């Protein structure tokens, strides 16, 4: 799950449209936080946002799948790959990131 410094810097820069985002390296990848909420994962130079029933359909409609941290196991996490065209468009990225933050916020209240 390694993530390059260049890609991580690019993602954090793109997410400035949301506000100040902090990254924290973990297990070769990185977790992304907004106002203390863990809303995204970066692994193998791919960005994944937190999902639930409120936003999962956006990712499925774009043909994106869930984050699978272990290739040899069927474990999937509640994070889906962000399409490259979304990552490259700050307006759309801001919308998708805000939805992921709301999911993270709801999860902390459960």
N, C-alpha and C positions, 0 to 999 in steps of 0.2 A: 503493500500500500504506500510506497514512497510518493512524496509530492515534491516537485521542484520548487525552489525558492522563487523562480521567475513566475511560474504559474500561480502560486499562492499570492504573490504581490499583485499580479494582474487581477485576480478574483477580488481581493480586498479593495483594490482601486475601483473596480467596476461597481462594487457594492456601496461606494460612497454615496450613491443615489438614495440609499436607504438611511444613511447616517453613519456614525462611527462604528465600524465593525472590528472586533478584535479576533485574532487567530491564536490558537493554542495547539502546538504540535503534540500529537499523540500516536503511538503505535506506527510511526512512519508516515501517517497522514496528518490531517489537521482538523480541528473543530473550529467552527465560526460562531461568534457570539455577538448579539446585539442587545444592549442594555441588560447584560447578564444572562440572556436566554440563549441556549444552545440550539441553533436553528439550521445548521448546515454542516456537512462533512466534505472534506476534500481528500480524495484518495486516488492514487495513480493518475494525477493531473486531470481529474474529473470532479466537477462540483455536483453535490447532491443536496437537495432541500428536504426539510422535514415535511411529511405528509400525513393526512388523515382523510376521512371521508369528505371533507370540505374542499380539498384541492387535488386529490389523487387523480381524478378524471382528466385534469389538464395535462398531466404527464403521460397518462395512458393514451390520450388522444394524439399526442406528439410522438408516440411510439417508444417512450422512455420506460425503463424498468427500474426495479428497486436496487439499492445498494446491497451487495452480497460480500461481506468482509472476508469470507473464506470460500475459495473456489472449489474446495473439495467437500463442502457441506451445503446443505439446502437452506441454511440460515439466511433470512432476508431481514433487513431493518426497515424502519418506517421513514426512509429517506429515498427519494427518487432522483435519477439523473436529470440535471437541468439541460435542456436542449441548447446547443451552441448558438443558435440564432437568438435565443432568449438572453444568454450570457452577453452577447455582443450588442444588445439593444437596451440601453439603460432604462428607458421608460418601461418596457416590458419586464425587465429584470427587477425593477423596483416593485412592481405589482406582485410578481411571483415571490420575491423575497419577503414582502410584507405579509403575504398569506402564510408563508413558512414560519415567520415570527409569531403570528397569531396562533398557529398550531402549537408551537413550543410553549406559548403562554397558557393555552388551555391545558396542555399536558402537565404543567407544574401545579395546576389547581386540582388535578384528579387525585 
